[in-house]
Each structure stands twice: as structure tokens, then as C-alpha cells.
Amino acid sequence: MTSELDIFVGNTTLIDEDVYRLWLDGYSVSDAVALRVRSGILEQTGATAAVLQSDTMDHYRTFHMLERLLHAPPKLLHQLIFQIPPSRQALLIERWGYYAFDEAFVREVLGKKLSKGTKKDLDDISTKTGITLKSCRRQFDNFKRVFKVVEEMRGSLVDNIQQHFLLSDRLARDYAAIVFFANNRFETGKKKLQYLSFGDFAFCAELMIQNWTLGAVDSQVDDMDVDLDKEFLQDLKELKMLVADKDLLDLHKSLVCTALRGKLGVFSEMEANFKNLSRGLVNVAAKLTHNKDVRDLFVDLVEKFVEPCRSDHWPLNDVRLFLNQYSASVHSLDGFRHQALWDRYMGTLRGCLLRLYHD
Amino acid sequence: MPGKLKVKIVAGRHLPVMDRASDLTDAFVEVKFGNTTFKTDVYLKSLNPQWNSEWFKFEVDDEDLQDEPLQITVLDHDTYSANDAIGKVYIDIDPLLYSEAATVISGWFPIYDTIHGIRGEINVVVKVDLFNDLNRFRQSSCGVKFFCTTSIPKCYRAVIIHGFVEELVVNEDPEYQWIDRIRTPRASNEARQRLISLMSGELQRKIGLKVLEMRGNAVVGYLQCFDLEGESGLVVRAIGTACTLDKLSSPAAFLPACNSPSKEMKEIPFNEDPNPNTHSSGPSTPLKNQTYSFSPSKSYSRQSSSSDTDLSLTPKTAPYLQGPRIYLCPSSPSLSCGSLHLKKSCLLLSESSLPPHPSSPVSPVLRKSVSFSEELFLAASGMGSGSAGKEGGPFKALLRQQTQSALEQRGGSPHRFCRRREFPFFTLTAFPPGFLVHVGGVVSARSVKLLDRIHNPAFVGIMGNTRSYKLLDWNSFNSDEPETRDAWWAEIRQEIKSHAKALGCHAVVGYSESTSICEEVCILSASGTAAVLNPRFLQDGTVEGCLEQRLEENLPAGCGFCHIPYDELNMPFPAHLTYCYNCRKQKVPDVLFTTIDLPIDATVIGKGCLIQARLCRLKKKAQAEANATAISNLLPFMEYEVHTQLMNKLKLKGMNALFGLRIQITVGENMLMGLASATGVYLAALPTPGGIQIAGKTPNDGSYEQHISHMQKKINDTIAKNKELYEINPPEVSEEIIGSPIPEPRQRSRLLRSQSESSDEVTELDLSHGKKDAFVLEIDDTDAMEDVHSLLTDVPPPSGFYSCNTEIMPGINNWTSEIQMFTSVRVIRLSSLNLTNQALNKNFNDLCENLLKSLYFKLRSMIPCCLCHVNFTVSLPEDELIQVTVTAVAITFDKNQALQTTKTHVEKSLQRASTDNEELLQFPLELCSDSLPSHPFPPAKAVTVEKASPMGEGNFRNRSAPPCANSTVGVVKMTPLSFIPGAKITKYLGIINMFFIRETTSLREEGGVSGFLHAFIAEVFAMVRAHVAALGGNAVVSYIMKQCVFMENPNKNQAQCLINVSGDAVVFVRESELEVVSTQQPTANCQPSCTGGEVTT
């Protein structure tokens, strides 16, 4: 006696949270059954393994059918095939996590081109992170789908994502960061960047979206939140004089040193390194005209600023004091005319650096 | 009454991509009704087109309105090649044809394609303007309300319950037409869907006509079924109960009723002269049935037509007719239709007295029927099976005798006869309080038939000789075919009727009919519960006042229906009677089987549970007659075993009555399956069931003895455990009054079979396994061993779960509003090697048990919960495949109040009963005083408009939300029950009756058979919900999946499935919300009363 066909269809679609998670995590039906058996459900309910198998199969089938709709969550709201109470719909999409992602996974693909090439690497990522390949694929496809939809859209990136994928504000911001990183292809995989979490990058992305993109100046442009403001990057070359002009550099240094004397624990190290640090920060800005250098932004920041400070054991607070003073003192440099540009650059950079500065 | 149908196509969404190049679609819509087609403009390059079309207007007569579905086709425009169809929507506009129901259909409908399933949605608005037309020869029956619900719908009151209506129509099945070889599967499927839609429309219209002829205004318990007979065609048949319903205008108070009746009257379009006499013939006393009895006959007989259901009234068995009152029928009108009925009666006689054709070697008419009631098997069987020929005579004589006696019992008067309803059957399973007087037991009949091709003159073969052909031809009015099928059913109904009579009952309630078809063999089955009814509700008030008085007075609370209707001294079968444990006045049987729901006033101890008997029997593969003979030979044994199993399981549960009994016999190529489901309860009025004793055949063997005693202990333990589980603690009965509570050893069950085969002897088959003790199971071979084992293998549901196949679970009355309706389908493949009956039984048993276990597991989050209306259907799609389909609803209940005593429940229901009765009596008075002087509205059309406004606005208000971007789809509840717990149904919007076909040629890609069927059932649910929502409703009650025919061909990667569902679309309001409404009501009620309580929806 073999079961040829075995289905259960409810007027209200039954969704078992645990099975949904197992499915999202990419377990096969048999693995999922094994895991459920281990969870002790058979003892709790007095069910048999066959019942569990049938139940799991059934749920997987439902999820498989739902998946098409989950790809465009507003469709899930309007579709008529599955009757799911609105509260449950939200759970499906977010809290139980069709669009949730693993930190370990996102770190692997952050800033990579969301293309077929990357998709081929998912095998390796799966082995490396211990996340099932299926789950990797889902997460990758989610990134790609969101990217595709909002890439060309006007208006706030976060709002667009929220509207088209019905995600919470928090999750929409994360996706915005992923889209932003993927679009600008920021390098995040280098060894020296390994200490940074997705949260660190997402934080920086948000600041950059707010200040460095087209949308920051003109909200009526296409791609406003996804692409960096090219004009702005071009202009950043002007900052070069801060380090190229020796007088200006000296003046800047003396202003900072005067202000911070006695306030920094690492004052002498700062004093000694000032010119290097300043050169580093300004050169990063000046190089941003080239796409290649844009991609290396985080590598440069870590190399040119985070690492030197860290090797001198600057406390975070000293870094903050220094960066504040460093940005502010420029306003007192009479020979420097690009105050607004500087603020737009340094305001964001300061935020990023503080976030990046940890072990 | 012609009408104007108006359709507007608003928009589409989520359309599929039809143009790969642009990833878009150029969609337009064709709107077709009858032979007229309109088209919208092409909306270029969009998956969410906004057509916003003009109103397409169809001017049609109401006959078409009733028959034809509105057909909407969405297509992709293609400049160079033929336009591609995206999909279709069929909309049944019937709900728009009766006032009171929906006034507009508006909403998003899934666009359905038989190959691809649902492909996007379309927003459509449909309206109908009906013009009043008083043509009495019209063929339409607009205005008759249809309900699937098998009780009086919640916001109505039954004024009169007229009785049985039935009809069937046949056609060729498009799937089997020659053209099917050259057209695409899609075209063939669509032809089939359309045809069935047309046929159901026609069927409904014809039934409606019959109801109008009976002066009714509604059909309750409407059950429509399809018989896919394959080569021989397609039969659509329906049965129902004609009623005159009156809308309770306010859910809170009955006061407004004084206004509404007059209005009601006009809503019956036929009532050109709203005649108050219909209901009350003047006598100022509102007393009892007298008021109903007089004048109806006048208008009524005048209109009787060629319809084959006799349009008449309750037949009474002879004893009741001896009273002082003679029938009140005026003779003249009845004469007008006398000839017709005489003809019919002749037919009955001639048919049955037909001498067998001597030269015909085999008579292919095979008929074996068995029926039983309680522990009785009363079988009149075999109109010449197998060997045929010679034994036909005696049997036919018997049949003739039966028929004659039936005629005699009808009072011996031709007038009387023609006024009598031919079949006193009621498809209802729950009744107004006081309606059901006594219940006799289950009556059932089956018959095996050979199918033959439609319109083929050779269908002579059906009757076996030319004479019968002539006979039929003489009788048939239009086409030959329906008459044949009609005759088949008439035969069965006749049998049911006579069985009921044998039980001293004049009516059959909870009546249903079904078929099982395999190749060219068809088993027709009918079953019901023999009962004595209170005639007050029936139009014909022939029961004498004094008799009724007696009934009234002696009708004790909660046990009356258990009292035997038959004469104690002249029992139709041996049964063990005791005095009723409740009132101690009347006799009751020790066990009661019924097909109805538990009456609300019944006193039940503890809770009930689902009891199933499952059985398989292997059968040799055979052709035609031989096959039919084999089947008819097996049937009685199956009935017998099913019955034994039920009885054993009932006793094992410590219960004494079965409700909602449904026995399904399914025929396959090489086996027969029997599945009986019922809800067991302990009725306080009936005696405590005795235990089960096991006896061995070989008492000398020591180890065997030991084994037996071990078994006995296990059984006793199970009984004790079950009693605890179901809280069965009957009060101790003092023995002096009742006598020994344990029935005396005696012969319990017997099968009375009149066999026509071989010899003409009448054999008596003892059902009790020997004349031993209370209930003895004799273990004399492995078979019996298996039986006992299988008894014990039924596992009770896990704690927190209850299950029943009736509407509600006795002993639980505090339902919460959380409900979940579901359908589950399983197909197993049997290993074909050396199948034995036992192995087969075990497989089948496991299949059902596992299915139930799965359900309990899946629904565990709803605990404490009860699975209600559990409906199992078995089919045998192929040689080694068994398919079981279950539809049920899980309802959560509040555990804390679960222990509320049944007593208060009963008291409550009794109170309700008594108030209802009073209302009932007052009603005719109110009606006649009010309906005459006040004519607040000009007839029909104005009424429709008037009615349209409040509800219409309500609808739009409701629906104005969904189309706008962000809101979600409104929840539509579905339930097989007639009510929604915690809510009040405020409006019935019309019947939902849908038929879908889905086919695939890429089975593997769609997730195999499970994926395919899962998606299809989900789609069917979606389409039902969409239609209900478009009607302005928020629930479907009395939902039933009548058919789920699944065929696969994995080798070709193909599968096909047909599903037929039906139910009543309703608007419900949560009880909590309702309270607010009803306090506001008085002010609102100054205006037309019927709108009260509906506006709030």
C-alpha cells in the first residue's frame, strides 16, 4: 500500500511556523521530518512518523506554491488563491522571514554584483557558512529581486522597498544597504574588512545614501538613492589642496592640536600621525572619481585611518574628539573655499569612521 | 418576465505575460450571454489593464436568465495570429433573479483556464433589471429561492413544508462526442463546463416551476448531482424540499412580521393575486392545521402540469385516516389532473406486472435492494437477476401487491390519490421544533443498473425486451432518456416509501440519493429515515385534530421522537422494546439508527463521536450483465456487514443511537467498497446498551479459551474507557419501573430477504450470529478474529478532539468563532498481488484511520476542537487505486464552559420550541389581517428596486475598499454546517453551484498528482470565495464538495480532475456586533421592515 496522493487544503491556509522555518532554512522534506522528530513533537502529540511525513510534505507543497507570491508580497495581499489572515501574511514575509537573511550569508555577498557569476559561488558560500544551498539561493534571489525592482525607481530607496516588499522599516533599511552596496560594488570581502559586521556596513550605507547620493540634493531624479552623486565625487578633488598645500596642512594641524591639547590620551601619537591621517582621508576623497576607487572605499578607510589609529591604541572617544575637531577646524582655514563640500564629505565620513572603528 | 442583464468590465490585475518579447499583455474581454457577444477595447501592454467599459446590455427572457451562465473571456490581442485566450469566468446570475438575495454582483473574479488554472483576476459588475410579466404559461421560475441547507434557513420561518421535488436532465457528454477527437482539451473542457452550467440552470428552473405549482416559494435541502455516465451521457439530477418560507425580518424581535408578509407575497412572482387564503382560509381561530388545509388545492391543481412528481400532499397511512375528519379537497379541481395521475398509476401497475419475455435469455435489468431499519433488514429484492426469466412472476406479483396496497392506503379515492404527494420525502435533516413526532429507523434501497447509450434506440436493451420499450415510449413526454432514469429513481423511491410504511411511518426525512458508476454499471442508492411528522407544517392538514391533540399532550420533552411509530403488537420485525427511560410511558427500541441530525430537544448523555464502518469486497472482473449480477449478489452481504460493524462499534462506545448515518457503496472494476459514517450518541430515552460477548466455537481448547477471555477483557475495558471518554454516565434506573436494563437474551437482528433467485422461498437471515446473549460475537474462524481485531484498532481521537458527522456535537455548545473548513484527499495504490478481502479491509481501514490521524495532527493548534460534519467519500478511480476525500470543519470550543449541563441546553431549546409554536399559530392571523388592506408597493419590479437600494449601497460601501490599492482581500468563511458559530446569518444571497475541470499535460512540472490536485482544490476554494464576495457575502454555509473525480496518466504526464461544489452564500454578523445593531433597530424599522438587520452588513 503506497500513498499516491495525499493532500490537505484548508479554507484558511494552514501555516506551521516551525515547518516554515525549516523550509526557509532549505532543509529537504526528509531532513525536516528528522528534525521535527528530534524536537519531540511525536511524543507531545502522539502522532506517528508517517503522519509527520505527510504533514511536512503538505506544508512544503503549500510553501512552494506560496513562494511565487512571496516574490511580490503585494500580490500576496491581493491574491485570492490562499486565504491567509493579514496578520499571518506579515509573519510570512518578515518576522518568520521569507525576506529575513543570515548575517553570515549577507557578509559574503555584500557589495558583490548580484549576477549569475555570484550565484555560482553560492556553493562555496554554503559550505563556508553552513547555510544550506537552498537557503543561500533564496536569500540571494531575494537580494537580486529587490535590487531589480528598486534599481530604477524614483523616490526614497527605503520607502520603495517597503512599498514593494511590505517589509518593516528596519528590514527595508537593511535591504536598502544591500542594494546600495551591490550597485556601487563596494569591496567588503578583503581580509582586513572581515572584522566588520553587516550592521557596520548598513550603517555607513545609510549615511552615504542620505548625504552622498543624487537623492540627497534632488529628489526628482531617477536612481536617486542608488547611485552616488557623480558631480559631488568630481568636486571632491578640490579637497586635495588641504594636503597638497603645505601651509594649509600645517595650519590645519596646528588648529586641531591646539584645540585637543590635554584632551586626548593619545595626543602625541595624534600629533605625530596627523599629516598621514589627513592625507589618507583627503586622498580617499580625491580618488572617488574612479569607480575602482569607489569600490575600495572601505578598504582605504580601514587602511588609511582605522588601522593606524588602532595600532596606536586610540580609544574610541579620542577618535571621536579628533574627527570632530578635524572636520570643524577646516572652517577656520581662510584659504579654503569648499566648506560645504567638506562638510558633505566629512560629515558622512566621520559617522562611518566612528562606526568602523572597533576591533 | 424578460429582463435586461447589464455587465461592466472594470479592470484586470495580475494577468499572465502573454507576449514574451515585451513581457506584457494586450488584453481585451469578450462578454457572452446566450448568443450575444460584446467586446471591450484592447488595453495595450499591461498586466493590470483598466478597461472601464461601458455597460454591456443583454435583453433576454427569464428562461435564459435562469439557464445560461454569463461567460466572460479574457484574451490577448494578436495582430497577426489568432487571439490567445487567457481564461474565463462563468458567473451564475441566478442570485440576482430573486428579490431578497443579491442585487448586484461586483468584485474580483479569478480568471480560470482549464489547462493553466487561475491566471489573474478581473473586476466585473453585473446587474439585472427584471420586468414584470404575468404570463402564466411561462417556463421560468424566477423568484424561487434555493438553499443547500438541509434545515429551515436561519433567518426564515417555515410557513408550510410542501414536500419532495425532484428533476433530472440528461445530455451527451461533450467529452465523448466525435468532435472531441479533433478539438483541443481546453475546448473540450470548456464545452463540458458550459454544458453542465446550462444543465444545472435548466434543472433549477424546472424544479422552481414545480415549487411554484405547489405554491411554495423556496427549495430547502437542494442537492444537485452529476452522474458522469461516460459513453452513455451526462445526467444532472436534483432533489429538494419545497417550502413556503417567510423571512424573519428582524433578528431580535418578531414584531415587524406584521408588515413583511404582504411583501413576501409579492416576491413570489407567480402570485398575481396575492391570495391570503393560501395560508389561512378565513376561520378566525388560528387553530392548528385547519387554517392551512382548505383552499390551496384550488389554485394548485389547476396548474399541475406534466411534471412527474405528484404535486400533492402528505400521504397518510391507513390508521390515521379513520378519524372523523375526511379530506377537505374540493373535488372539481382535482379531477382536472386526475387522468394524468391515473395514467401514472397504470404505469406503475403495468410496469410491475409486466410478464417477462420468455425468449429473452438474460434480463439485463438487475435490481437488488436491501434496506434496513434499526436492526432490521427488510429486503425486497431482485427483479430477475442473473438467471432471470422464470422467477419473475412471483416477484412481480409481490410488487403489484405492494403497489396496490400502496394505492389502497392512499385512501382508496381517486381524488385523494391525485392530491397526494407521490413521495412523502424530505431532504431536511433538522426540523422546526415539534415537526418530528416519531422516528422509525433508517430505510434504504439500492439497485444495480446497466447504462446504455443516450438516444440509442437500442436502449431497449435496458428493459430487456421490446414491450418494455413501447411501454416507456408511451410514457415519455419528450425524450426517452430522462424517463428511463426517472423510472429507475421512481422505482427506488417507491421502495423506500414502502419500507417506511412497513415501519408505520408516513414520511421519510433526511432523504438523499446517490450513485456509483464504474464503466457501464451503476448502483443507485437512496436512504432516509422513516418518520411520523406533525402535519401542522404540511399543507395538507389531514391528520385529525384529536390525534394531534393526543400527540401534543403526550409528546414528552426530548424523548418523543424515540418512541416507536409502529404498532407494538404488530411489529414489522422483531425488536426489543422497553418503556422509554425518560417519560416511562411509551415504548422505545433499544437502538436507533437515523440519517438526520440530532433533534435539538433530544436529551443526550455525554458527548457523541464519529463511528465508521469500513468494508471491501473483492469481485471478479466481468462484463455487463455478469458484472451487474455479481454486484447485486454482493450487495446484501455488504449491507449486512456494514450494519454489524456499526452495531458493534456503537456498543463498544457504550452508546445507543446513530445520527447522520450515511452508507456509501462504491463500485470498482474488481471490488466493492462500503463506507458508513454516523455520529453515535447516548440517548437518555433509550436503554443502556448491553456489552459485547465473545464466544468461541471450540470450547475444549484451553489456550483458545484463554485467548477468548483475554479478548473479552479487552473489549470490556474499551467500553469502560469509552464511557469515561465520552462522559456517558446515565443515571441509575430503578429496576421496578423499567425492568431489567440489560436486554433479555433474545434474537436481535435479522435479515428478511425475499429472494427471487433459485427458489421462491423467503429466507430469513439471522444477523445476530446465533441466538445467544446480548450481543455475541462468535469467533469461529480467522475472519471473525479479524473483525474483532478491527473493532479494537479504531483509536479514539487525541484528547481535546472530538469528531462527528452531524451539524453539531451533542454535549458541546459553547463554540468559539474560530472555524477551519478543509478538504483532504488521499489515494493509495494497492499491491496487486494476491489481494484478499482481509488485506483489502486492512488497507482501507488504515487509509481512513491514518487520514483521521493526520487531520488531528494538522489541526492540533485548534484544541479543544471538534471536527463537525466529517464527510468521507470513497471512489475507485482505477483497478488498484482507492481514493478517499474528506471535507469537514474544525471548530474550537471554550473548554471552561464545556461542562455546561445538557439539561439547561434542553430547557433552552424547549423554550424556544414553545415560543416558536406560538408564533406559528399567530402567523396566519397576522397575515390575513395585514396583507389585504396594505399594498405598500406596486408589484415585483418596484419591490426589487426598493430592495435594491439599501443593500446595494451596503454592498458598494463594503466593496469600495478592496479595489483600492492597499487593503487586503476580505475573508470569506466556508463551512459545511448550516450556521456560523458566534454569528448570526442576516441574509441568504443565493445558491453557489460550481463545476470545474482542470487538466494538465505537465503533471511532473506541477508537482505531481499531489501538487496538481492541491493547487486545483485551492483554486476551487478561491473561486467560490470570490463569487460569494462579489455577491456581497462573507461566508458560504452548507458547503459541500459533491464530486471530486480525479484521473491520472503518469506515463503520459497527464492528469484531469473534475470538481463540483455547492453551498449557500450568506451575510453574517458577529453576535457581538449584532447586539449593537438590534438596539438601534426600532428606529430603523419604521420603514419597510425587511431591510432591518441587513443594512448593517
Boltz contact constraints between the chains, C-beta under 6 A:
constraints:
  - contact:
      token1: [A, 1]
      token2: [B, 828]
      max_distance: 6.0
  - contact:
      token1: [A, 1]
      token2: [B, 843]
      max_distance: 6.0
  - contact:
      token1: [A, 2]
      token2: [B, 829]
      max_distance: 6.0
  - contact:
      token1: [A, 3]
      token2: [B, 828]
      max_distance: 6.0
  - contact:
      token1: [A, 4]
      token2: [B, 827]
      max_distance: 6.0
  - contact:
      token1: [A, 4]
      token2: [B, 829]
      max_distance: 6.0
  - contact:
      token1: [A, 5]
      token2: [B, 827]
      max_distance: 6.0
  - contact:
      token1: [A, 5]
      token2: [B, 1009]
      max_distance: 6.0
  - contact:
      token1: [A, 5]
      token2: [B, 1010]
      max_distance: 6.0
  - contact:
      token1: [A, 6]
      token2: [B, 826]
      max_distance: 6.0
  - contact:
      token1: [A, 7]
      token2: [B, 825]
      max_distance: 6.0
  - contact:
      token1: [A, 7]
      token2: [B, 1010]
      max_distance: 6.0
  - contact:
      token1: [A, 7]
      token2: [B, 1013]
      max_distance: 6.0
  - contact:
      token1: [A, 7]
      token2: [B, 1014]
      max_distance: 6.0
  - contact:
      token1: [A, 8]
      token2: [B, 824]
      max_distance: 6.0
  - contact:
      token1: [A, 8]
      token2: [B, 858]
      max_distance: 6.0
  - contact:
      token1: [A, 9]
      token2: [B, 823]
      max_distance: 6.0
  - contact:
      token1: [A, 9]
      token2: [B, 1017]
      max_distance: 6.0
  - contact:
      token1: [A, 9]
      token2: [B, 1018]
      max_distance: 6.0
  - contact:
      token1: [A, 10]
      token2: [B, 820]
      max_distance: 6.0
  - contact:
      token1: [A, 10]
      token2: [B, 822]
      max_distance: 6.0
  - contact:
      token1: [A, 11]
      token2: [B, 821]
      max_distance: 6.0
  - contact:
      token1: [A, 11]
      token2: [B, 974]
      max_distance: 6.0
  - contact:
      token1: [A, 11]
      token2: [B, 1021]
      max_distance: 6.0
  - contact:
      token1: [A, 12]
      token2: [B, 820]
      max_distance: 6.0
  - contact:
      token1: [A, 45]
      token2: [B, 857]
      max_distance: 6.0
  - contact:
      token1: [A, 45]
      token2: [B, 860]
      max_distance: 6.0
  - contact:
      token1: [A, 46]
      token2: [B, 798]
      max_distance: 6.0
  - contact:
      token1: [A, 47]
      token2: [B, 857]
      max_distance: 6.0
  - contact:
      token1: [A, 51]
      token2: [B, 853]
      max_distance: 6.0
  - contact:
      token1: [A, 51]
      token2: [B, 854]
      max_distance: 6.0
  - contact:
      token1: [A, 51]
      token2: [B, 857]
      max_distance: 6.0
  - contact:
      token1: [A, 54]
      token2: [B, 854]
      max_distance: 6.0
  - contact:
      token1: [A, 55]
      token2: [B, 857]
      max_distance: 6.0
  - contact:
      token1: [A, 55]
      token2: [B, 858]
      max_distance: 6.0
  - contact:
      token1: [A, 61]
      token2: [B, 1011]
      max_distance: 6.0
  - contact:
      token1: [A, 61]
      token2: [B, 1014]
      max_distance: 6.0
  - contact:
      token1: [A, 77]
      token2: [B, 968]
      max_distance: 6.0
  - contact:
      token1: [A, 80]
      token2: [B, 110]
      max_distance: 6.0
  - contact:
      token1: [A, 80]
      token2: [B, 1022]
      max_distance: 6.0
  - contact:
      token1: [A, 80]
      token2: [B, 1026]
      max_distance: 6.0
  - contact:
      token1: [A, 81]
      token2: [B, 1018]
      max_distance: 6.0
  - contact:
      token1: [A, 81]
      token2: [B, 1022]
      max_distance: 6.0
  - contact:
      token1: [A, 86]
      token2: [B, 968]
      max_distance: 6.0
